[in-house]
Amino acid sequence: MKRLLSLLLLPLLLAACAAQPPLPARQPMLELPQQLHVQREQDAQRQDWLLVVQAENGQLRWSLLDLMGIPQARQLLDGHTWRADGLLPPNPAARELFAAVLFALTPQTELARLYPQARQRGLRRSLGTRWQVDYRQADDFTLSLAQGLRYHVSPLPNEPAP
């Protein structure tokens, strides 16, 4: 009975591991903090969010907020481990977005070392069929994910100093 149960649970465990978004071998050198406007498009529907990425004690804090400032997802990335930050429920779609944005923000000079399977040609970068990034500038790009999702990511304008 135990053997049968083990055989049934093994594919579920493997599927759960395979579902985790790819992460770099180590944290890339990013200019932080960053505040980004994220516009999600799928099936002619659009949603706008604010994404804040901060360095904190060797970890990356990712906060996704709606336009009213209400948190939609918060995660801490510590090496290769995502952890919930706060009381929000797990959000696998946001975690996939965060990992894809990290891939897109990784400097080209570090790409081959941190994502050996990545390909870059001109203003387009891809990670197999999972993620494709089309750049307008280094921090202004469109992410296409395998699930048919598109995210337009651009920096928020800086407020002038008083």
Contacts in CASP RR format, 6 or more apart in sequence:
PFRMAT RR
TARGET T0000
AUTHOR 0000-0000-0000
METHOD contacts of the structure
MODEL  1
MKRLLSLLLLPLLLAACAAQPPLPARQPMLELPQQLHVQREQDAQRQDWL
LVVQAENGQLRWSLLDLMGIPQARQLLDGHTWRADGLLPPNPAARELFAA
VLFALTPQTELARLYPQARQRGLRRSLGTRWQVDYRQADDFTLSLAQGLR
YHVSPLPNEPAP
19 92 0 8 1.000
21 95 0 8 1.000
21 96 0 8 1.000
21 98 0 8 1.000
21 99 0 8 1.000
21 100 0 8 1.000
21 130 0 8 1.000
22 99 0 8 1.000
22 103 0 8 1.000
22 115 0 8 1.000
22 117 0 8 1.000
22 127 0 8 1.000
22 130 0 8 1.000
23 77 0 8 1.000
23 79 0 8 1.000
23 80 0 8 1.000
23 99 0 8 1.000
23 102 0 8 1.000
24 102 0 8 1.000
24 103 0 8 1.000
24 106 0 8 1.000
24 110 0 8 1.000
24 114 0 8 1.000
24 115 0 8 1.000
25 113 0 8 1.000
25 114 0 8 1.000
25 115 0 8 1.000
25 116 0 8 1.000
26 79 0 8 1.000
26 114 0 8 1.000
27 58 0 8 1.000
27 60 0 8 1.000
27 77 0 8 1.000
27 79 0 8 1.000
28 102 0 8 1.000
28 105 0 8 1.000
28 106 0 8 1.000
28 107 0 8 1.000
28 110 0 8 1.000
28 114 0 8 1.000
29 107 0 8 1.000
29 110 0 8 1.000
30 53 0 8 1.000
30 55 0 8 1.000
30 105 0 8 1.000
30 106 0 8 1.000
30 107 0 8 1.000
32 53 0 8 1.000
32 54 0 8 1.000
32 55 0 8 1.000
32 60 0 8 1.000
33 52 0 8 1.000
33 53 0 8 1.000
33 54 0 8 1.000
33 55 0 8 1.000
34 51 0 8 1.000
34 52 0 8 1.000
34 53 0 8 1.000
34 105 0 8 1.000
34 139 0 8 1.000
34 155 0 8 1.000
35 50 0 8 1.000
35 51 0 8 1.000
35 52 0 8 1.000
35 155 0 8 1.000
35 156 0 8 1.000
36 50 0 8 1.000
36 51 0 8 1.000
36 52 0 8 1.000
36 53 0 8 1.000
36 101 0 8 1.000
36 139 0 8 1.000
36 153 0 8 1.000
36 154 0 8 1.000
36 155 0 8 1.000
36 156 0 8 1.000
37 48 0 8 1.000
37 49 0 8 1.000
37 50 0 8 1.000
37 51 0 8 1.000
37 153 0 8 1.000
37 154 0 8 1.000
37 155 0 8 1.000
37 156 0 8 1.000
38 48 0 8 1.000
38 49 0 8 1.000
38 50 0 8 1.000
38 51 0 8 1.000
38 64 0 8 1.000
38 97 0 8 1.000
38 101 0 8 1.000
38 151 0 8 1.000
38 152 0 8 1.000
38 153 0 8 1.000
39 46 0 8 1.000
39 47 0 8 1.000
39 48 0 8 1.000
39 49 0 8 1.000
39 151 0 8 1.000
39 152 0 8 1.000
39 153 0 8 1.000
40 46 0 8 1.000
40 47 0 8 1.000
40 48 0 8 1.000
40 49 0 8 1.000
40 149 0 8 1.000
40 150 0 8 1.000
40 151 0 8 1.000
41 149 0 8 1.000
41 150 0 8 1.000
41 151 0 8 1.000
41 152 0 8 1.000
42 148 0 8 1.000
42 149 0 8 1.000
42 150 0 8 1.000
48 66 0 8 1.000
48 67 0 8 1.000
49 64 0 8 1.000
49 65 0 8 1.000
49 66 0 8 1.000
49 67 0 8 1.000
49 72 0 8 1.000
50 64 0 8 1.000
50 65 0 8 1.000
50 66 0 8 1.000
50 67 0 8 1.000
50 69 0 8 1.000
50 156 0 8 1.000
51 62 0 8 1.000
51 63 0 8 1.000
51 64 0 8 1.000
51 65 0 8 1.000
51 97 0 8 1.000
51 98 0 8 1.000
51 101 0 8 1.000
51 153 0 8 1.000
52 61 0 8 1.000
52 62 0 8 1.000
52 63 0 8 1.000
52 65 0 8 1.000
53 60 0 8 1.000
53 61 0 8 1.000
53 62 0 8 1.000
53 101 0 8 1.000
53 105 0 8 1.000
54 60 0 8 1.000
54 61 0 8 1.000
54 63 0 8 1.000
55 61 0 8 1.000
56 76 0 8 1.000
58 78 0 8 1.000
59 76 0 8 1.000
59 77 0 8 1.000
59 78 0 8 1.000
59 79 0 8 1.000
60 76 0 8 1.000
60 77 0 8 1.000
60 102 0 8 1.000
61 74 0 8 1.000
61 75 0 8 1.000
61 76 0 8 1.000
61 85 0 8 1.000
62 73 0 8 1.000
62 74 0 8 1.000
62 75 0 8 1.000
62 76 0 8 1.000
62 77 0 8 1.000
62 85 0 8 1.000
62 94 0 8 1.000
62 98 0 8 1.000
63 71 0 8 1.000
63 73 0 8 1.000
63 74 0 8 1.000
63 85 0 8 1.000
64 71 0 8 1.000
64 72 0 8 1.000
64 73 0 8 1.000
64 74 0 8 1.000
64 91 0 8 1.000
64 94 0 8 1.000
64 97 0 8 1.000
64 98 0 8 1.000
65 71 0 8 1.000
65 72 0 8 1.000
66 72 0 8 1.000
71 88 0 8 1.000
72 88 0 8 1.000
72 91 0 8 1.000
72 94 0 8 1.000
73 88 0 8 1.000
73 91 0 8 1.000
73 94 0 8 1.000
73 95 0 8 1.000
73 98 0 8 1.000
74 84 0 8 1.000
74 85 0 8 1.000
74 86 0 8 1.000
74 88 0 8 1.000
75 82 0 8 1.000
75 83 0 8 1.000
75 84 0 8 1.000
75 85 0 8 1.000
75 91 0 8 1.000
75 94 0 8 1.000
75 95 0 8 1.000
75 98 0 8 1.000
76 82 0 8 1.000
76 83 0 8 1.000
76 84 0 8 1.000
76 85 0 8 1.000
77 98 0 8 1.000
77 102 0 8 1.000
82 95 0 8 1.000
82 98 0 8 1.000
84 90 0 8 1.000
96 145 0 8 1.000
97 143 0 8 1.000
97 151 0 8 1.000
100 131 0 8 1.000
100 133 0 8 1.000
100 143 0 8 1.000
100 145 0 8 1.000
100 151 0 8 1.000
101 143 0 8 1.000
101 151 0 8 1.000
101 153 0 8 1.000
103 115 0 8 1.000
103 118 0 8 1.000
103 125 0 8 1.000
103 127 0 8 1.000
103 131 0 8 1.000
103 133 0 8 1.000
104 125 0 8 1.000
104 131 0 8 1.000
104 133 0 8 1.000
104 135 0 8 1.000
104 141 0 8 1.000
104 143 0 8 1.000
104 153 0 8 1.000
105 138 0 8 1.000
105 139 0 8 1.000
106 114 0 8 1.000
106 115 0 8 1.000
107 138 0 8 1.000
108 120 0 8 1.000
111 118 0 8 1.000
111 120 0 8 1.000
111 125 0 8 1.000
112 118 0 8 1.000
115 127 0 8 1.000
117 127 0 8 1.000
117 128 0 8 1.000
118 125 0 8 1.000
118 126 0 8 1.000
118 127 0 8 1.000
118 128 0 8 1.000
119 125 0 8 1.000
119 126 0 8 1.000
119 127 0 8 1.000
119 128 0 8 1.000
120 126 0 8 1.000
123 134 0 8 1.000
123 135 0 8 1.000
123 136 0 8 1.000
124 132 0 8 1.000
124 133 0 8 1.000
124 134 0 8 1.000
124 135 0 8 1.000
125 132 0 8 1.000
125 133 0 8 1.000
125 135 0 8 1.000
126 132 0 8 1.000
126 133 0 8 1.000
129 146 0 8 1.000
130 145 0 8 1.000
130 146 0 8 1.000
131 143 0 8 1.000
131 144 0 8 1.000
131 145 0 8 1.000
131 146 0 8 1.000
132 143 0 8 1.000
132 144 0 8 1.000
133 141 0 8 1.000
133 142 0 8 1.000
133 143 0 8 1.000
133 144 0 8 1.000
134 141 0 8 1.000
134 142 0 8 1.000
134 144 0 8 1.000
135 141 0 8 1.000
136 142 0 8 1.000
136 154 0 8 1.000
139 153 0 8 1.000
139 154 0 8 1.000
139 155 0 8 1.000
140 153 0 8 1.000
140 154 0 8 1.000
140 155 0 8 1.000
141 152 0 8 1.000
141 153 0 8 1.000
141 154 0 8 1.000
142 150 0 8 1.000
142 151 0 8 1.000
142 152 0 8 1.000
142 153 0 8 1.000
143 149 0 8 1.000
143 150 0 8 1.000
143 151 0 8 1.000
143 153 0 8 1.000
144 150 0 8 1.000
145 151 0 8 1.000
END
